[in-house]
Amino acid sequence: MEVHYYTRKKCQLCEEGKLLLRLLQKEYAFEMIEKDIDSSDELTEKFGLMIPVVEISGEIIQYGRIDLPALEEKLKENLK
C-alpha cells in the first residue's frame, strides 16, 4: 500500500507527521511517498495551507496536525 505524504521544506508540523508515519511503518506494511507541494503549482494550489496532508488511495485521511491513533485506525482499515 502507498501512503502519499504532502509536505514542504521548513515545516515543523510536516516533520512531526513524518516521524509518526515512520513509527507506523514499523508495524504496518506501507510505502510512504513524500511529495513537496512547492515542486508543483498544482499541488501548491490544491494543498496550500493544509500541509502536511496524508492521502491513502486518493482519499485525504488527515491534514494539519497528524493524530496518531486516528491515522493508525485508517491504516488498519486500508490494509484489510
BADO-876740 format. One record per residue (C-alpha): residue number from 1; residue in three letters; y negated, z, x negated. Coordinates in nm, 2 decimals, always signed. Last residue first. Layout:
<atoms>
+-----+-----+--------+--------+--------+
:   n : res :     yy :     zz :     xx :
+-----+-----+--------+--------+--------+
: NUM : ala :      Y :      Z :      X :
...
+-----+-----+--------+--------+--------+
</atoms>
This chain:
<atoms>
+-----+-----+--------+--------+--------+
:   n : res :     yy :     zz :     xx :
+-----+-----+--------+--------+--------+
:  80 : lys :  +0.53 :  +0.52 :  +0.77 :
:  79 : leu :  +0.29 :  +0.49 :  +0.48 :
:  78 : asn :  -0.01 :  +0.43 :  +0.70 :
:  77 : glu :  +0.02 :  +0.75 :  +0.89 :
:  76 : lys :  +0.08 :  +0.95 :  +0.57 :
:  75 : leu :  -0.23 :  +0.80 :  +0.41 :
:  74 : lys :  -0.44 :  +0.89 :  +0.73 :
:  73 : glu :  -0.32 :  +1.25 :  +0.70 :
:  72 : glu :  -0.41 :  +1.27 :  +0.33 :
:  71 : leu :  -0.76 :  +1.14 :  +0.41 :
:  70 : ala :  -0.81 :  +1.40 :  +0.68 :
:  69 : pro :  -0.69 :  +1.68 :  +0.44 :
:  68 : leu :  -0.91 :  +1.56 :  +0.15 :
:  67 : asp :  -1.24 :  +1.50 :  +0.34 :
:  66 : ile :  -1.45 :  +1.25 :  +0.15 :
:  65 : arg :  -1.83 :  +1.29 :  +0.16 :
:  64 : gly :  -1.98 :  +0.96 :  +0.25 :
:  63 : tyr :  -1.72 :  +0.73 :  +0.41 :
:  62 : gln :  -1.38 :  +0.77 :  +0.56 :
:  61 : ile :  -1.09 :  +0.56 :  +0.70 :
:  60 : ile :  -1.26 :  +0.22 :  +0.73 :
:  59 : glu :  -0.99 :  -0.01 :  +0.86 :
:  58 : gly :  -0.90 :  -0.33 :  +0.68 :
:  57 : ser :  -0.55 :  -0.22 :  +0.60 :
:  56 : ile :  -0.69 :  +0.10 :  +0.44 :
:  55 : glu :  -1.06 :  +0.15 :  +0.35 :
:  54 : val :  -1.22 :  +0.44 :  +0.18 :
:  53 : val :  -1.60 :  +0.42 :  +0.15 :
:  52 : pro :  -1.82 :  +0.60 :  -0.10 :
:  51 : ile :  -2.07 :  +0.49 :  +0.00 :
:  50 : met :  -2.23 :  +0.46 :  +0.34 :
:  49 : leu :  -2.58 :  +0.39 :  +0.22 :
:  48 : gly :  -2.53 :  +0.02 :  +0.16 :
:  47 : phe :  -2.18 :  -0.06 :  +0.29 :
:  46 : lys :  -2.21 :  -0.41 :  +0.45 :
:  45 : glu :  -2.53 :  -0.52 :  +0.28 :
:  44 : thr :  -2.42 :  -0.40 :  -0.06 :
:  43 : leu :  -2.07 :  -0.56 :  +0.00 :
:  42 : glu :  -2.23 :  -0.90 :  +0.09 :
:  41 : asp :  -2.47 :  -0.88 :  -0.20 :
:  40 : ser :  -2.18 :  -0.84 :  -0.43 :
:  39 : ser :  -2.14 :  -0.65 :  -0.76 :
:  38 : asp :  -2.36 :  -0.36 :  -0.64 :
:  37 : ile :  -2.07 :  -0.27 :  -0.40 :
:  36 : asp :  -1.86 :  -0.17 :  -0.70 :
:  35 : lys :  -1.50 :  -0.22 :  -0.58 :
:  34 : glu :  -1.21 :  +0.02 :  -0.67 :
:  33 : ile :  -0.86 :  -0.09 :  -0.58 :
:  32 : met :  -0.64 :  +0.22 :  -0.55 :
:  31 : glu :  -0.27 :  +0.14 :  -0.54 :
:  30 : phe :  -0.06 :  +0.36 :  -0.32 :
:  29 : ala :  +0.26 :  +0.56 :  -0.35 :
:  28 : tyr :  +0.18 :  +0.91 :  -0.23 :
:  27 : glu :  +0.21 :  +1.25 :  -0.41 :
:  26 : lys :  +0.04 :  +1.19 :  -0.75 :
:  25 : gln :  -0.18 :  +0.92 :  -0.59 :
:  24 : leu :  -0.33 :  +1.20 :  -0.37 :
:  23 : leu :  -0.49 :  +1.36 :  -0.68 :
:  22 : arg :  -0.63 :  +1.02 :  -0.78 :
:  21 : leu :  -0.78 :  +0.98 :  -0.44 :
:  20 : leu :  -0.95 :  +1.32 :  -0.47 :
:  19 : leu :  -1.09 :  +1.24 :  -0.81 :
:  18 : lys :  -1.22 :  +0.91 :  -0.68 :
:  17 : gly :  -1.40 :  +1.09 :  -0.40 :
:  16 : glu :  -1.57 :  +1.32 :  -0.64 :
:  15 : glu :  -1.69 :  +1.03 :  -0.85 :
:  14 : cys :  -1.82 :  +0.84 :  -0.54 :
:  13 : leu :  -2.00 :  +1.15 :  -0.42 :
:  12 : gln :  -2.17 :  +1.17 :  -0.76 :
:  11 : cys :  -2.29 :  +0.81 :  -0.75 :
:  10 : lys :  -2.42 :  +0.68 :  -1.09 :
:   9 : lys :  -2.24 :  +0.35 :  -1.05 :
:   8 : arg :  -2.14 :  +0.22 :  -0.71 :
:   7 : thr :  -1.84 :  +0.27 :  -0.47 :
:   6 : tyr :  -1.61 :  +0.10 :  -0.24 :
:   5 : tyr :  -1.25 :  +0.23 :  -0.25 :
:   4 : his :  -0.98 :  -0.01 :  -0.12 :
:   3 : val :  -0.65 :  +0.16 :  -0.07 :
:   2 : glu :  -0.35 :  -0.08 :  -0.12 :
:   1 : met :  +0.00 :  +0.00 :  +0.00 :
+-----+-----+--------+--------+--------+
</atoms>
